[in-house]
Amino acid sequence: MTVVLLGPQRRPSLDKLVSSLGLGGPFATVTAGWQEREKDDSELDRHLGGRSRNLHLWHRMQQVFGSDPEYAAAHRARRSQLLELQENYQLGLSHIVQFLDELRHRTSGSAALRELAVEDAVNVLRGMDKQHIRRVAEIQGRFYSDFPPHERPSVAEHRAEVAELMSDAAAVVITGGHIVELLDALHLFNVNAVGLHRLPIIAWSAGAMALTSRVVLFDEHAVRGPGCSEVFDHGLGLLPEVTVFPSAKQRLRTNDKQNLGLLARRFAPNTCIPLDPGARVVIGSDGTLPADTPVIDDAGIMRPMQVVGGDDAQAGNQPTA
């Protein structure tokens, strides 16, 4: 399974990419993150040579909710629980961020002792992240145990149709958009199990985030929120050793090396990959990252990336990327 991670796409250059990879189609496309605009994919199809098959996962999900009110109500209740959990976690993060900001502006006393305090704060953040994702998993686990999707007739029907559409696909293309909707749709229709794990994948923005083991939301310039990155949910786990940051230069304080270094230390041992316009990271079947992969290291340095052109920045905040 080859995975290609791209920078955010406003003017896609997918035609050149699929040609360079020797992919002739058909292409199963996932645009569920676009929500109501999911079917507005004519430009995407054009860049794929008219060979795309949109899985229409978001609209399928709405059809399931319409035909199965009990499942729809349980789905809303779960989302409400997760939102409250996320807000409580954000509150805790904001206090640690404030503490770190106060530390970095302190000039008196021992620099060595201040660094020990910073290390302790990073460990607290790592502990909060682990505990939060554990709580998220508990809520998700109860939901799927109480309402197994494969036992809902409407879900089973759509899963079979999705599997058929993917059966002879040459690759899967996953776009950006709203990460919550995208993850829910991917999980509901079991896209990973029915073919995603065996096919080449091209993904960007929220699509790239969904492939990781832990989805991290971030916008350090936002006026609301904790002021730092926040763990959100488990992804599909196809890229278990990386954490991706789409539009990093736009949404991280990239001129602040100390801040970037803390980010890398917090999410270690995962590799932090910024996916800015022009980025292309081709990960082979063995999971090895190419030598020119853009990364954020613990010294707060963003290593140069390979610029391929054809992309544009895509702004976002909260669960949209």
PyMOL commands that set and color helices and strands:
alter all, ss='L'
color gray80, all
select helices_A, chain A and resi 14-20+32-37+42-47+57-67+69-104+111-146+149-151+153-166+179-188+191-194+196-198+206-210+248-251+257-267
alter helices_A, ss='H'
color red, helices_A
select strands_A, chain A and resi 3-6+27-30+52-54+171-174+201-204+214-217+230-234+242-246+271-275+280-283
alter strands_A, ss='S'
color yellow, strands_A
deselect
rebuild
show_as cartoon
